[in-house]
Amino acid sequence: MVPYRAYQTKDTNIAVGGCNDKLYGILCDKISKPEWKTDARFVTNALRVKNRDTLDRIIEDELKTKTTKEWLEIFEGSGMPYAAVNDIQGTINHEHGMFSHDHDTIYHTLTYSAVLARNMIETVDHPACGPLKLVNHPVKYSRAEPKIRSPPPLLGEHTNEVLRELLDFSEMEIEKLKEQKTVA
């Protein structure tokens, strides 16, 4: 299906789903390119797939003219699937979900609810930094649920253990590597 992916905007990225003729038409209208609906290269999904590189490039060229927030406002209420692409920090820190209340509240609330329901964000205590929100293991199983086993290590925290237990270095060899600043 084309177009159905994330594209660059002026400041970040936005995912759009013009994945059938109707939705593709909405996208064309919303980005002020209604002539693309009748362009012989793009009138059917099969032709859009065949001309994917061209269509993706010209859509992205248009989307780069405005910020993600501006596009979210333009696409609001259109019926076309779309979403800002948050980085991990944005997803973790947004208390109401992936996006602001202004944009497709139901979709965003459901998206965030799914993140919570799947236990995708877990808070762990870090000895130096305090509580940290981390992205949990994405794969879930019916009989076992992988979890975060420990907080991220400090620089050099496991150096001795790796050198000694996995690589069979002696304590003297490890100290020499540290003196030479080969390891931390």
C-alpha positions as CSV (number, residue, x, y, z in Angstrom):
1,M,0.0,0.0,0.0
2,V,1.3,3.4,-0.9
3,P,1.5,5.9,0.7
4,Y,1.7,4.3,4.1
5,R,4.7,5.3,6.1
6,A,6.5,8.0,8.1
7,Y,7.7,11.1,6.3
8,Q,9.9,14.0,7.3
9,T,8.2,17.3,8.1
10,K,9.9,20.6,8.7
11,D,10.8,19.6,12.2
12,T,10.2,15.9,12.9
13,N,8.3,13.1,11.3
14,I,4.7,12.2,10.6
15,A,3.1,8.9,9.6
16,V,0.3,9.0,7.1
17,G,-1.9,6.2,5.7
18,G,-3.3,7.0,2.3
19,C,-3.7,3.2,1.9
20,N,-6.7,3.1,-0.4
21,D,-8.1,5.4,-3.1
22,K,-10.4,7.3,-0.8
23,L,-7.7,7.9,1.9
24,Y,-5.1,8.8,-0.8
25,G,-7.6,11.3,-2.1
26,I,-8.0,12.8,1.4
27,L,-4.2,13.1,1.7
28,C,-3.9,14.8,-1.7
29,D,-6.6,17.3,-0.8
30,K,-5.1,18.0,2.7
31,I,-1.6,18.7,1.3
32,S,-3.1,20.9,-1.4
33,K,-2.2,18.6,-4.3
34,P,-5.7,17.4,-5.6
35,E,-4.2,17.0,-9.1
36,W,-2.3,13.9,-7.8
37,K,-5.6,12.1,-7.5
38,T,-5.9,12.0,-11.3
39,D,-2.2,11.7,-12.1
40,A,-1.9,8.6,-14.3
41,R,1.0,7.4,-12.3
42,F,-1.0,7.3,-9.0
43,V,-4.8,6.7,-9.8
44,T,-4.8,3.2,-8.3
45,N,-2.8,1.6,-5.5
46,A,-1.1,-0.8,-8.0
47,L,0.2,2.3,-9.8
48,R,1.1,4.0,-6.6
49,V,3.1,0.9,-5.6
50,K,4.8,0.8,-9.0
51,N,5.7,4.5,-8.7
52,R,6.4,4.4,-4.9
53,D,9.8,6.2,-5.1
54,T,8.4,9.1,-7.0
55,L,5.2,9.4,-4.9
56,D,7.1,9.1,-1.6
57,R,9.5,11.8,-2.6
58,I,6.9,14.3,-3.7
59,I,4.7,13.6,-0.6
60,E,7.8,14.1,1.6
61,D,8.7,17.3,-0.3
62,E,5.3,18.7,0.5
63,L,5.3,17.5,4.1
64,K,8.7,19.2,4.7
65,T,7.0,22.6,4.1
66,K,5.3,22.6,7.5
67,T,5.9,21.4,11.0
68,T,4.4,18.2,12.4
69,K,2.1,20.2,14.6
70,E,0.8,22.1,11.6
71,W,0.2,18.9,9.7
72,L,-1.6,17.4,12.7
73,E,-3.9,20.4,12.7
74,I,-4.5,20.1,8.9
75,F,-5.3,16.4,9.1
76,E,-7.5,16.7,12.1
77,G,-10.9,15.2,11.5
78,S,-10.1,14.1,8.0
79,G,-10.7,10.4,8.5
80,M,-7.3,9.5,7.2
81,P,-4.9,7.7,9.5
82,Y,-2.0,9.9,10.6
83,A,0.2,10.3,13.7
84,A,3.2,12.2,14.8
85,V,6.2,10.0,15.2
86,N,7.5,10.5,18.7
87,D,11.0,9.6,19.8
88,I,11.2,7.3,22.8
89,Q,11.6,10.3,25.2
90,G,8.5,11.9,23.9
91,T,6.5,8.7,24.3
92,I,7.7,8.0,27.8
93,N,7.1,11.6,29.1
94,H,3.7,12.3,27.6
95,E,1.3,11.7,30.4
96,H,-1.7,11.5,28.0
97,G,-0.2,9.3,25.3
98,M,1.6,9.8,22.1
99,F,0.2,13.2,21.2
100,S,-1.7,16.2,22.6
101,H,-5.4,16.3,23.4
102,D,-6.0,18.4,20.3
103,H,-5.5,15.6,17.8
104,D,-7.6,12.5,17.5
105,T,-8.0,12.1,21.2
106,I,-9.5,8.6,21.0
107,Y,-6.7,7.2,18.8
108,H,-4.0,8.7,21.0
109,T,-5.6,7.6,24.2
110,L,-5.9,4.1,22.9
111,T,-2.3,4.2,21.7
112,Y,-1.1,5.2,25.1
113,S,-3.4,2.8,26.8
114,A,-1.9,0.0,24.7
115,V,1.6,1.1,25.8
116,L,0.5,1.0,29.4
117,A,-1.5,-2.3,29.1
118,R,1.4,-4.0,27.5
119,N,3.7,-2.7,30.2
120,M,5.9,-1.2,27.6
121,I,7.3,1.5,29.9
122,E,8.8,0.4,33.2
123,T,10.3,2.5,36.0
124,V,13.5,1.1,37.5
125,D,15.7,2.5,40.2
126,H,19.2,3.4,39.1
127,P,21.9,3.7,41.8
128,A,23.3,6.9,40.4
129,C,20.3,8.5,38.7
130,G,17.3,7.5,40.8
131,P,14.1,6.3,39.1
132,L,14.3,5.9,35.3
133,K,11.6,5.2,32.8
134,L,12.7,2.6,30.3
135,V,11.2,0.9,27.3
136,N,10.4,-2.7,28.3
137,H,10.9,-5.8,26.1
138,P,8.5,-5.5,23.1
139,V,7.8,-9.2,22.7
140,K,5.2,-10.7,25.0
141,Y,4.5,-14.4,25.5
142,S,1.5,-16.3,26.9
143,R,3.6,-18.2,29.5
144,A,6.5,-15.9,30.2
145,E,6.9,-12.1,30.1
146,P,10.4,-10.8,29.7
147,K,11.2,-7.9,32.0
148,I,14.0,-5.4,32.5
149,R,16.4,-7.2,34.8
150,S,18.6,-4.3,35.8
151,P,19.1,-0.6,35.3
152,P,21.5,0.6,32.6
153,P,25.1,0.1,33.8
154,L,27.5,2.9,34.7
155,L,30.6,3.4,32.6
156,G,32.9,0.5,33.4
157,E,30.5,-1.1,35.9
158,H,31.0,-4.6,34.5
159,T,34.5,-4.3,33.0
160,N,36.1,-6.4,35.7
161,E,33.4,-9.1,35.5
162,V,33.6,-9.3,31.7
163,L,37.4,-9.4,31.6
164,R,37.7,-11.9,34.5
165,E,34.7,-14.2,33.9
166,L,34.3,-14.2,30.1
167,L,37.8,-13.5,28.9
168,D,39.8,-15.2,31.7
169,F,42.0,-12.2,32.5
170,S,43.9,-12.2,35.8
171,E,43.5,-9.4,38.3
172,M,47.0,-8.3,37.5
173,E,46.2,-8.1,33.7
174,I,43.0,-6.1,34.5
175,E,44.9,-3.6,36.6
176,K,47.5,-3.2,33.9
177,L,44.7,-2.5,31.3
178,K,43.2,0.1,33.6
179,E,46.6,1.8,34.3
180,Q,47.1,2.0,30.5
181,K,43.6,3.5,30.2
182,T,42.7,0.7,27.7
183,V,39.5,0.0,29.8
184,A,37.5,2.0,32.2
